[in-house]
């Protein structure tokens, strides 16, 4: 594979390519087809990947700090990847594995995360406004101070998660499992809690427009 040609932006079809441990920092990969590619351990910090296809790609331990990631990551493996300060607005992360990834100061507003694995992930203070999190696994995730206003968490698993002071205004929480979750001082004004499970959840100081209706 001609790495220099990739860095120069001359190649657009890179499906299934092996770029493990390559240094692609600051490279423009906008609209490049990287579906099924092996990017394990690669350095893509500050890279431009907007409009790129990384469906089914493996990015285990990949460095993506401050990268433009408004791309497609359908079913991608992002386990242990560092996405700190990256732009994931509107990104397609349906079914992606984000376990043990780093997402500090990442913007995920409007992102599609249905069915994604975010178990134990640190999402403290992260912008998830309007994100699609239906059926995602957020168990034991750190969501303290996260912005989930108007997000869709229908059927999501949020058990044992920490949502202290999280913004959940007008969020769809129907059928979500909040068993053992910490919702201390969280704002749930206007949120849909129909069928939400809140067994052993901490609701002290929580702003609730209507009491939840448990099944």
Buried (B, 14 or more C-beta within 10 A) or exposed (E): EEEEEBBEEEBEEBBEBEBBEBBBBBBBBBEBBBBBBBBBBBBBBBBBBBEBBBBBBBBBBBBBBBBBBBBBBBBBBBBBBBBBBBBBBBBBBBBBBBBBBBBBBBBBBBBBBBBBBBBBBBBBBBBBBBBBBBBBBBBBBBBBBBBBBBBBBBBBBBBBBBBBBBBBBBBBBBBBBBBBBBBBBBBBBBBBBBBBBBEEBBBEEBBBEEEBEEE
